[in-house]
Amino acid sequence: MSDGPQQGAAPVGGAMARDRAALLAAALPHAAFDGWPIAFEQAIADCAFDAGHAELVFPNGAADLVGYFWQSMDGALADRLAACLRDGMGISERVGIGLREYIALLAPHREAVRRAMAFQALPHNAAGAARALYGTVDTIWRAVGDTSTDFNFYTKRLTLAAVVAATLTHWLAQQPTGDDAADAAAIGAFIDRRLVDVLRVEKLKAQARGLAARLPDPLRLLGQIGGLRGGFAGPGPGRGRPG
């Protein structure tokens, strides 16, 4: 951008957001074909940024650009869910809608998503991949109204993370048919099956926790057994023990 900040001047506030969005928009068409590192370099040229300014916007280069891509998708997802979720919907229905809307947002960028996942599968990008996945599941849980603050906060996100990862992998493995409605129905059916499996496991876990709560404390039970043994008089003289 010819009117952007000069080299060495750190963009702040709205200028930073504007420059990040500009680089992402310029990179997306290239990322689908050339991968994100090359797309980042091409986006810098397309936006007429110098290298120094681009480094201020995304200090870690393509890794930060990919992270920003996922963040932008999460932001758009939060807006969509705020508009479409209604009172009276169950949690599983809300989560299912969240996953469907997420795939719908990613659909125009299918190959860029594939390249992003391949890029973040590299060992040195693992932390970024984990942050991106957490960001998505946290966005969905907050949008559906989750208010947990205890251990459930983490278990819910770990459980949904597995569903999100499986959904993305399955979606990318399928060839588009050209019928958007049919493709959406197919991925929706996959999401429903995954959520049913998760709910079944969670129900079994809850039943197991309830059963465990009704069982006696094993340490206390052992202590009681030990006490009984201590109170027993073993065989003494005249009871089968040599005197």
N, C-alpha and C positions, 0 to 999 in steps of 0.2 A: 504494500500500500504506500503510495507516494506521500500521503499525508500522515503516515504513522510516525511513532517516536523515532528519534535518531539513535544510532548505535550507542549503547552505554546508558541510555535512559530507560529505567525500569517502568513498564506500563503499570498503572494502578487502577483499582476499581473497575469502572465500566470499560476503560480502555483495554485492560487485561482480558476481560470476558469477551470483548469484541474481537480481539486478535486471536484468541484461542478458537472462537467459533469460526473465524475466517480461515484459519489454517485447517481446521477439521473439514469444513465444507470443500476446500480446495483439494484435500488429500483423499477424500472418500472415492472419487472416480478412479484415481490411480491405485488405491489400495487393493481394489478387487482384482487387478491384473498384475501389479508389480510388487505387492506386499507393502507393509507399512513403513519400513525404513526408507525405501526408495520414494514412496508416496510423500513422506515427510519432506524430503529434499525437493521434490517437485512442487509441493505446496508452498514452500518458502519462495521459490522462484515465481510461482503464479501470483503470490500476494505481494511480490516486490519487497519482501523483507530482506534485510541483510542478515548474515549468519549470527551476528552478535545479538540482534534483537530477537531472533527466533530462539536463541538459547535462553534469553530472559523469560520468554513466554513458556517454553517447555524445556527446562534445564536438562532433563534426561532424554531429550529427543523423541524418537518414535515411541519409546516406552511410555512417556508421559502423554503423548498424543493418543495412543491406544486407550490409556486409562481415562482420558477425557472423553473419548468416544463412548465408553461404557457409562460414564457419569451422565453424559447428555441423554443417553437412552433411559437411564434410571429417572432422570428429571422429567422426561416426557411421559414415562410410565406413571409416575406419581400424579401428574396432571390428568391423565386419562382416567385413572382409577378414582380420583376425587370426583370426576364428572359422572362415572357410570355405576359405581357401587351404591347400593340402596340399603336402607334400614330393613331388617327382616331377613336378609340373606344370611345363610349359615357361613361359618368360617371356611369350610371346604369349598363351598360355591364361590366365595370371594377369592380364595387363593387360586382356584381354577381359572376364574376370569383374569386374575393378575397374570398368570402364565400365558394365557391366550393373547392378551393384549401385548405382552412383552414380545412374543413371536411376531405378532402383526407389525410392531414397530421395527423389528429387525429385518423383516422380509424384504424391503427394498434394498437392503445392504447385505444380502445373503453371502456373497463372495468376500466382501470386506470382513464380515463376521468370521468366516472360515479362516481367512488370513490372520485375523486378530487372535483367534484361538490357537492357531499354529505358532504364531509369534510368542504368545504367552506360555506355550508349552515348553519353551526352552528353559533350562534350569535357572539361568540368571534372571528370568522374568517371572519366576514362580510366585514371588511375593506380590507382584502386581496382579497376577491372575487371582490370587486369593482375595486381595482387596476388592477386585472387581466383582467377584462372585458374592462376597459378603455384602457389597453395596446393593446388589440386585435383590437378594433375599431380604435384607433389612428394609428396602423400599417397599416390597410387597407386604411384609408383615405389618409395617406401620400403616400402610394404606388400608389394610383390612381391619384395623382397629386393635391390634395386639398391644396390650399394656403391661405385659409381664415384665418383672424386674428381677425375679429370682433365677434359679437354675434353668427354669423353662425358657427363659429368654435365649439361652445359648442352644439348648436342645432343639427348639423349634427352628432356629436358623440353620443348624447343622442338618436337620432332616430335610428342610426345604432346599438346601444347597445341593443335596444329592439329586433331588427331583429336577431342579433347574439344569444341572449338568447333564443329566440323562436326557432331558427334553431337547436341549441344544444339540447334543450329539445325534439323537434320533432325527431331528429336523434337518440337520445338514446332510445326513446319510440318505435322505429321501430325494428323489428326483422330482422337481415340480412338474405337474401334469399339464399346466397351462390353464387349469380351472381353479381359480383362487378359492372359490367356495369349497370345492372338494378337498383341496389341500388343507384349508383351515379346519375342516371337519375331521380330517385324518389326524392332524396333530392334536386337535382337541380330544379325540378319543384316546390317544396315547396318554395325554395329560390326565384324563379321568382315571385311566387304569393305574397310573402311577400313584395318584392320590388315594385311590381305594386301597392299594397295597400298603401305603404309609399309614393310613388310618387303621388298617387291620393290625399292623405291627404295634402302633401306639396303644390300641385297645388291649392287645395281649400284654404289653408292658404294664399298663395300668392295672390289669387283673393280677399280674404277678406281684406288683407292689402291694396291692390289697391283701393278697394271700400272705406275703411275707410279713405284713404288719400284724396279722393274726397269729402267726407262728410264735412259739416261745423264743426268747433270746437264747441263742446257742451257748453263749458264755455263761449266762445265769444258770442254764440247764446243766452245763458241765460242773459248775460250782455246786449245784444241789446234789448231783451224782457223787461228786467227791466227798461232800459232807455225809452222805449216806454210807459211803464206803468207810469213811473214818469212824463212823459210829458202830460199824459192824464188829463184832468180836469174832476174829478168825478162829480157826480150830486150834485149841490149846491142848495142854496135856489131858489125855483121856478123851480127846475129840479127834483122834486120828493123827495127832502130831506127836512125834517121839518126845518123851519127857527128858 
